[in-house]
């Protein structure tokens, strides 16, 4: 049997601010939005993130770490700097560069390029 990861689901008590952040900062497209159910499927190139509105999710409780490979590290760094996004840029001895930032719930997002 074979399978494929469809999406990473993030439960949040701050649905609208999380949706805005992933759309505006990471430039993901909203593929599906079901307002009544508190669900949004955000699509990037080669990956999807689902946001689930849950009142019992603890705000500021970082439980997810996302690693997203990007095609042009320098363009992403310039773009995020232009939006005044707090980030840490690092070069790894393993041969990749990464940008570390946090979403509104404190989940770590790493954008990296080899």
N, C-alpha and C positions, 0 to 999 in steps of 0.2 A: 504494500500500500504506500502511496505517496501523498504528501500534503504540502501545502505552502502557507506560510504565515500570511494571513489576510491583513491584519492591522494590529498595532499595539494600542490597547485601550487604557485611557487615563481617566480615572474617576476624580471628579472635582466638585467642590462646593462653590467655585467661582467660574461657572460655565462661560458666561459672556466674556469675561476678561481673558480667560484661557483661549477661547475661540479667536478673539481679536489678536492676541499675541501670536498664536501660531499662523494666523493668516497674514498679519502685518509684518511680523519680524522674520519668520522663516519663509514667508511668501508661499504658503501652501494654499491650494485651491479647495474650496468647499465642494465636495462631490455630492454629499447628501446632508440635508439638514432637516431634522424632525423636531421642531420646537416643542410640541406637546410632550414628546418622550424625553426631551433633554438629550438629544443625540446629534452629533455632527461627525461626519467622516471627512477628514482632511487628506488631500492627496498631494504627494510630492512625486518626483520622478523615480519610480521604482519602489516606493513605500507609501504606506497609509497610516494615519494616526486617527483613532476614534476618541472623541471626548464624550464622557457620560456625566450628566449632571446628577450628582448624588448629595443630598443634604447631609448624610453621615460622613462624607469625606472630610478629613481634617484639613482645613486651610493651612498652607505652609508645611504640610507633611510631605516631604520629598520621598517618593517611593519608586520613581522611575528614572532611569538614566538612558538617554537616547544617543546613539552614535550614528551620524549621518555622513556618508562620504559625499563630498562635493567636487565638482569638476574644476572650479577655479577659486582657490583659497584666497588669493589677493582681492578679488572682486567682492567676495563675501565679507572679508575683513573691512574693506572700505565702506561697503553698504551698511554693516552693523555699526561702525563708527559714526557714519552720517546720521544714524538714528539715535545716537548717544546711548547705545546698549552697553551695559557693563559686561565686559568680557575679559578673559585671560587668553592670550595667544602664547602657544608653546611649540617648541620643536622637540620631537622625540628622538632619542638615539636609535630608535627602531626604524627611522626613515620617513616619518610622516609629521605634518604640521597640524595643529588643532586649535580650534577656538572653543573655549568653554564659556557657556552662559547659562542662565537659569530662567525657567518660565515663571509665571506669576505664582504657582504653587511651590516653587523651589526645586522642581525637578531639574536635573542637570541635562543640558543638551550639548553634545560635542559635535562640531562640524570639523571634518578632517579631510586631508588630501595627502596622497603619497608623494 
